[in-house]
Every structure is written in structure tokens, then in C-alpha cells.
Amino acid sequence: MNISTLHPQTTRIDILDILRGFALLGILIMNIQAFAMPSHAYFNPFAFNAIQGTALDTQGTDLFDTNGIVYMLTHIFADQKFMTIFSLLFGVGIALMAESHQTKTPQVNGKDISSIRFLLRRNFFLLLIGLEHAYLIWEGDILVTYSLCGFFVVWFRNKSVTFLISLATILFSVPIILLLLIGVLVPAEMIAAELVAEWIITPDQLQSISSSLQGNWLQQMEYRAPAALEMQIVLFIAYNFWRASSLMLLGMALHKFGLFRNKLSLNTLGKLALILMPLGIGITALGIYQNDIHQWQAFYSNIYGAHFNYIGSAILGMGYIFGLMYLYPRLPRWISYTFQAIGRTALSNYILQSLICAFIFYGHGLGLYAQLDRLQQLLLLPCIWITQILLSILWLKYFRQGPLEWAWRSLVSWPSLSQKK
């Protein structure tokens, strides 16, 4: 089977949809944690040590109890790994569109426009969708980050593979350099209190966050709005812009290189996967080991310990891509079609995941926020995945793309396009 097989009557490349579907399902492993408990616990397995009698508190710093084991597994194999795939594929999408515009001029409202205007318009409407998601449903939205980074990376769509990889490397290095400079130049006591406040949650903090998120939708906004704003400004400037932009540029480079058009043999893909996956796992696991040696101190874990997963996740995410491309011709048709169906409706399914998780954990639904431990959170995943898979397959029997994909494309190309097959 050719890994660049085109979907009938479209210009879609199957393997891209399969990778996107794989990443969409995988990203829920971490996103459900962000819905279920404060961000402190997302990063620190012992964030609840100061609070006794909750489903999430852990005595001591034992990484080999249930809490610690689940943290290690999800951190090593999932945290930022699937975001790596999404970011790379976003860059691939930009490169594919720019390539198609060389033979067919894009149109808006029946009038020809330039490729750059079309791509900027596309990012603008994604930004609007992301802002609605962030402020109305979940502050952890990533679409705003992708759209803002998209405004930057589209200007490099026609650059060479060498240029794109060089720029990606520089951008990717910025957060590493900045944190190392902070570690060397800034006395630990100057920022220790601020770091601890984001690392160990106090009873008062937990009560405040829980009261908001377990309240009605308007009460949730007391927490969601400032948290979303912080992510879109502070975290974006310090971290997300550099990482997401660099990976998008790398994705553009990989497309130009021909990775998704059979440039590499299956043997080569398999060998790359066997190299990158153990390497990424090893680097990330070493980070956990180093944090544990330093007793999960907030200063070390944030300034130095964070580098291991930052680097390891990019390597392992690439390993996942090569591994899935190697396995794709050997996968049973029903498995590849399952990933493909999710991938073709990825935007709709991303928002659907948020709606489902918000209902489970927030006050307008079941109100289980901070009530389930890490293992219990993971046990919910199969139910959500199966729901999304069945809905996606059923939807695609009648329509060519997901409802939000259709809305986004219609807004970009206005007037609305037909959704039926």
C-alpha cells in the first residue's frame, strides 16, 4: 500500500489524516488531566502533598504508587508528544496549500486573491474559533496558539528545506536558552515563591478553583477568563510561540523534502522510528529521574528539569510519526479508517472532547472536578474515544468533512460551500 494514497475524489493524503486522528485521540490523555485537576498536578505528581483527604494527595514522594506510575507513563509517552505531531501537521497543511495555490489561484466570494491573503484569512478565522473555545469552554485551548503562530510561519512557506530547518532549530532553542539564563543569572530566592505557588497547590487555592469550576457556567468564567488570558500572553510569549512555530516550520520542511510522498522507504521509516522513539523515551524518563533526585523542587523542576521533556517530546513525537508511517501499510483497514475518520474531523472532535470533559468535570454537568485520581481519569478515555469514533464514522457517511471544518472552510472561502457528499 502506498503511504501517500489519495482519498477518492479529493486531494487529501490518507497518512496525514491518520496521523492527525492518532494525535487527536492521544492528546486527550493529557487534556483530560487538565480538565480534571489544577495545572499544578498536571506538571507535578506531588502537587497535592499539602492537602490531605483528596483523591489526588500523595504521601511523600513515591513515584511507584498508583499516582506516580500513572504520572510517569502519561508524562513519558503522551505529554507534549501529540502536540508535536499536531504542530508538524499544521505546518504541512500550510505547505500543501501554498503548493496548491501555485496551480490554482484561491478565491474568496468568487474573486481571486493571493496565496498569502488566503492563508492569513484562514488563520484569522481559526483564531476566532480558538478564542470562543478558550473563553466559553476551556482555557487550555491550543487553537489560538496555532493561529497566531500561523500568522508568522506563512511568510516562510516558499523558503528552502535548509532555511526552514535552520530557523526551526533557532526558534526551538530560545526557551531552553532563556530558562538556562534565568537559572544562572537570577538568584533562586527571587523567584522561588512564585514558582512554588504554581507547583504546590494550597487548600485555599484548591477551594477557590474548585468553587469556580464546580459552579455554573458564569461562575466558571471567574477562573477561565484570566487563565485563558495568561496562556495567550505569558505562556505564549515565553514558550508556546517558539515551540509551535519551530515545529510548524519543521513540518513545512518535511513536506518539501517529500516525507509524505514516499521520499523514504518503509525500511528507513522503521529504522528512524527505532532510533527516535527509545531516544525520546530515554530523555524524558531521565528528566523524571533528575526531578526525583532533586525532590521535585519547584526551582529545579521548572528551570532545569523541564528541558528533558521539551526536547524528548519533540524527538518521540517524530518517532511516532515515522513509526505510524511504517506500520500504516500493515494496519488492518478498520484501524487505519478509524484514525482517518477522526483525522478528517479533527477540529470538530477537538472541540467535542472539550465539551465532553467540561460536562464531566465542571459544575454545569457532573461536577467531578478534583474528585477523580489519575487512574480514574484514564479509565474514562475509552468511553470518550469510542463515542468520538462512532460519531465521526457516522457523520462521514453523509458529509465530506466535520461540521466545524465545513464552517471554517466556508468562512474562509465565503460564500458557504456544500457540505453534502
N, C-alpha and C positions, 0 to 999 in steps of 0.2 A: 504494500500500500504506500502510495506517495504521501509524504507528510505535509505537502502543500496542497493537497486536494482541495479544489474549489467546491463550495456548496452549490448545488444545481440552481441555475437561473440567477445567481448572484456573483459578486466578486469577493465574497468572504473566503478567507483561508481557514480551513477547519481547525488546524492546530492552534491558531490564535484564540478561537472561541473555546477550545478545550482547555488551554492554559488559563484563560480568563475565568472559566467555570470552576476549575480546580482551585484557583486563588480565591474566588468569591466564597466557596464553601469553607476553605481553610481559614479565611480571615475571621470567621465567626468564632473560632476557638479563642481568639484574644478579645474580640469585641464583646463577647458575652460577659467576660470578666469586667470590662469597662462599664457595662450596664449594671452589673450585679453588686459592685462594691466600689468604694472610693479609689481614686487613682493611686493613692499611696500603696494599696495592696496589689495593684497591677504590676508595680515595679519592685516592691519589697515583700518577700514572702512572710516577713515578720512585722509587718506594719501595724498589726493589731495587738502586739505584745502588751501595750499599755492598757488594753481593755480586756477584762475578763468576762466570761459568760456569754460570748457571742459564738456564732458558727465559724468565725474566722480567726479567733485568737489562737495563738500557739505558745506553749510554754517553752522557754529557752529559745535556742536557735538550731533546732534539729531538722536538718534537711531531709531526713529519711523517715519522717512521719508522713501521713497521707497528704497533709497540706504542702509539705516541702517537695514530695515526689511529684505531685501534680504541677506545682510551680516549675520545677526543673524541666519536666517533659514539655510543657507548653512553651516555656521560655526558649528552650533549645531548638525545638522543632517548628514553632509557629511564630513567636514574637518577631515582628518586622519582616519575616520571610515572605509572607504572601503579599505584603505591601511592596516588597521589592519587585515581585512579578507584576503587580498592577502598574507600578511606575514605569517599568520597562515597556509594558504593553501600551501604555498611554503614548510613549514616545514612538513606538512602532506605528500606532494609529496616525499620528501626525505625519510621519514619513510616508505612509501609504497614501494619505490624502494629497499631500504635496506632489507625490508621484503621479497620481491620477489627474491632477489639475494640469499637468503638462500636456495631456492629450485631450482633456475635456474641460473647458472653462466652467468653473462653478457659477451657479445662478442663484439669485435671491429675488423673489417676486417676478420671475420671468426675465430678469435682466442679468447680463454678465457682470461679475465682479472679479477682482483679483484674488489670487490664492490666499495672500496674507490677510485680506479683509474677511474672507470666508472663515479662515481659521481663527481669527480674533473674535469674530461674531460667535463662532461655535463655543469658544472659551467663555464668552460673556454670558451666554445662556446657561452654561454649566455652572457658572458662578452663582447665578440666581437660584438654580436648583439646590446648590450646596448651602447657600445662606438660609433658605427655607428649611432645609433638613437640620442645620445646626441650631437654629433658634426656635424651631417649632417642635422638633422631635428629639435630637440628640446632639449634645455639644461636641462629641468626638468625631464629627463629620470630617472626611478627608477630601471631599469634592472641591471645597473652597481652595484647599492647598493645591490640588491638581490644576484647577482653572487658573489660579494666579501664576503658578509655575509655567503653565502652558503659554501665557502671555509673553513669557520670557523666551522659552525654548523654541517657539515657532520661527523666530528670526534666524535660527541656525539650521533650518530644515534642508538647505541646499549645500551645506558645508560637507567637506570630505570626511571619510571614516576616521582618519588620523586626527583631524581637528576636533571632531566630536568626542573621541575618546580622551584626548588631551584635556579639553575643557571639563569633561565629566570628572576626570581624576582630580583636577584642581578644586572644583566645587565640592566634591565628596570629602576632600581633606580639610575643608575650612572648619567644621565643628570640632574635629579632632585637635587641630592646632589651637583653636580658641580655648577649649577646655584645658589643654595642657598648659597654655599660658596662664590661665586662671590659677591652676594648681601650683605653678611655680611662683607667680608674682603676687598673688593675693593671699594674705595670711588666713589660715583656716578659720580662726575665730571670728573673722569679719563676716563670713557668710554661713557659718555653721548653723546658727539659729534658723535662718531662712531655709536652709536645706533640710534640717530636721523637721520643720513644720510641714514639708511636702513628703517626708519619708516615714514618719511615725505619726499615726493618727491618734488624737486625744479623744476622750469621751465627749467633750464639748463639740469638737469638730464633727464627730460621727453623728451626734444628735442634731446638729444644725443641718448637715447634708441630708440625713435621713428624713427630717421633718419636711424639707422642701420636696424631695423626690417621692416621698410617700404621700404627699398631699395631692390636691387636684392639679389640673394642667397649668393653671395660672400660678399656683404656688411653686410649681417646679421651675418656672421661669426665673425665680429669685436666684436659683443656683445655675440654671442652664445658660442664661444670657451672659453673665460675667465670665463663666468658664469657657464659653464659645469664643468670646472676645479675646480672652487670654491666649487661647490656642491659635487664633487667627493673626495675632500680633506678636506676642512674646515668643511663643514656641515656633511660629512660622519663621521669624527673623533669625532666631538662634539655631534652629535645627531643621525644620521641615523643608524650607526653601532649598537649602544646599543639598540635602539628601534626595528629595524628589526630583529636582531639576537635573542633578547629575545622572540619576538612573534613567530619566526620560531621554537625555542625550545619548546615553549608552544604548537604549532601545532603538533610537534612530540609527545609530551606528551599526547595530546588529542587523537591522533591516537592510541597510545599504550594502553591508557585507554579503548578504544573501542567506543568512541563517535560516530563515523561514521559507526559503525557496530551494532547499536541498543542496546548499553550498557544502555542507558537511555530511559525510557518510554516517550511517547508523552506528557503525563501529566507533567512529570518532566521537559521536554524541555520547555513546555509552562510556567510553574511556574518560571523557570530560566529567560526566556525572560521577563516576567512581573516584575521581580526584577531588572535585569541588565539594561534594556532599560530606565526606568524612572531615575535610579541612574545615568547612563551615561549622559542623557539629563540634569539632575539637576546640576551635577558637571560642565559641560561645560557652561550651562547658568549662573551659579554662577561666572564663570570666566569672562564672558562678563559684568556682573553686577559690579564686582570688578574693571575691567579695566575702566568702565564708571565712577565709583566713583573717580578713580584716574585720570580722564580726559584724558585717553589714553596716558599717559606719556610714552615715549619710554623706560625709565629705568624700571619702574614698570611692564609694559606690557610684556617686554622681560625676565626679571629676575624672576618675581614672577607670573605674570598673565598667562604666558604660561603653567604653571603646570596644570591648570584646564583642558584644552583641551587635554594635553598629557595623563593624567590619564583617563579623561572622554571618550576620543575616544576609548581607549582600552576596557573599560567596555561596551560602547554602541556597538562597533564592535562585541564583543562577544554576546551581546544581539540580534543583527541582525542575527547572526548565529543560535542561539537557536530558535529565532522566525521563521526563514525561514524553519528550520528543522521541527518545529512543524506544520507549515502551509503546507508543501510540500505534504503530502498525501491528503490534501483537495483542492489543487490547480487544476483548470481546466487543462487538458492535454496540451492545446495550450500554456498556460502561462509557465508551467514547461519546455516544449520543447523549448520555446523561450530562456529562461535563459540557458538551457542546450546547445543549438546551439552556443550561444555566448561564453559559458564557454569552449566548445571543441575547439574553435578557438580564445581563449583569447589573445595569443601572437600576432597573426595576427591582431586582432581587436584593440589591444593597439596601435600598430604602425599605423593602419589605422586612428584611432582617431587623432593621431598627424599629419598625412598627411592632413586630412580634416581641422583641426584647423589652421595649418600653411598656408593652401591655403586661408582660410577666413581672417586671421588677418595679414599675412606677405606680403611683397612687391611683391613677385613672384605670388601672387594671387590677392585677392580683396583689400588688404592693409587696413583693418579696425582696425588695432592696436590702442588702446586707443580712439576709436571712439564710442564704444557701452557701455552703462551703465550696471550695474549688472543685471537688469531685462531683458534687451535686449539680453544679453549673454545667460541667461537661456532659453529664447524663442527659441534659436537655437537648444537646446538639443533634442527635439522630432524629428526634421528632421534628425539629425545625428544618433540617436538611431534607427529610422525606417530603414534608409539606411543600417546600420550595421546588423540589424536583418534579413532583406530580403537577403542581400548578404550571410550571414552565413548559412541560411536555404538552399538557392540555392546551395551553394558550397558543403554542406554536402550531398546533393542528389547524388553527383558524386564522392566525395572523403571522405576518412575516417577522415581526420584532416585538419586543416588550412594549408595554404602554408608555413608560417614561422614555424609552428610546425613540418611539414614534413622536412623542410630544417634543422632545429635544430636537430631533431632526426637522420637525415641522416648523418650529420656531426659528431655526437657523435658515431654512430654505424658503420659508413663507411664500405662497400660501400652503396650507396643510397638504400633506401627501397622503395618498390612500394607504390604509393600514391593512386591508384585506389581502389575502394571497391571490 
